[in-house]
Amino acid sequence: MTTEQVVMWKTPETAPRDGSTFLAAVGYPWPVLACWNEHNNEFVLANLQVNLVDGEQDPYFENEYERIGALKRWMPIPELDHD
């Protein structure tokens, strides 16, 4: 997929369940990185969090598991131009 192509959100039923990563809409005001976790039979999400430590930002990712019904929409991760 090129940056010129318009990426459309897809329906939850068509989300990959092969372990590949994608962008997911699950109710946050932003999309999150997600993939299917076969062992738990749920999607696993990587959600960016930020703490303050000694007055400085300390970003980290928090993993969350969401049931199949929590996924609202998804899209493939757009390819980047490597110019």
N, C-alpha and C positions, 0 to 999 in steps of 0.2 A: 504494500500500500504506500502510495506517495503522499506527500504533504498537500498536494493539489486535490486529492480525493476527499470528498466529504464523508466523514465517518458518522454513521447513524447508530443510535442506541438500538439494541436488539432485545427481544423478549426473553424473560428469564428461562423459559423452557429450552431455549437453544444454547444456553451457556455451556462452555466446554466442561467436560467431566473427565478429562484425560490428564490432569495435572498441569496443563498450560496456564500461564498467568494472563489476566485480563483486567480491565477497569470495570468496577462495579458501582452501581448506585444502590445504596441500601438504606437511604433515609437521611444521611448526612448532607450538608449543603455542598459537599465536594465528592468526587469519585474516589474510591480506594482501590488499591491493588488487591486482587483476589485470585484464588485458585480452588479447585475441588480437593477435598481431603477424603479419600476413599475410606480410610480406617474409621473416621467419625461419621461418615455419610453426611457431611456438611461442607459449606464453603468456609475457607479460612481467609481472613482479611488482615491486611497490614495497614494499621491506622496510625498516622503521625501524631505524636503527643509532644508537648513541650513543658518541662518543669523549669522553675527558677532555682538555681543553686548559687548561693552567695551573690545574688543580684544578676546573675548571668543566665541566659537561656541554655537549657540542656535538652536538646531534641532527642527523641528516640521513637522507635516503632513498637506498637503494642499489637499483638495478635489477638484476634477475636474469632470465634466460630459463630456462624449464622446458619440457621436452618434454611432449607431450600426456599421456603415461602418468604424469607426476608429479602431476597434479591429482587429488586424492582426492575432494573435494566442492566445491560452490560454492553461493552464494546471491546474489540481487540485493541491492544496497545499500539498506537500509531508508530510506524517506522520513522526513524530519524534520518535526515540527510547527513551523510558523513563527508561533507566537503571540507 
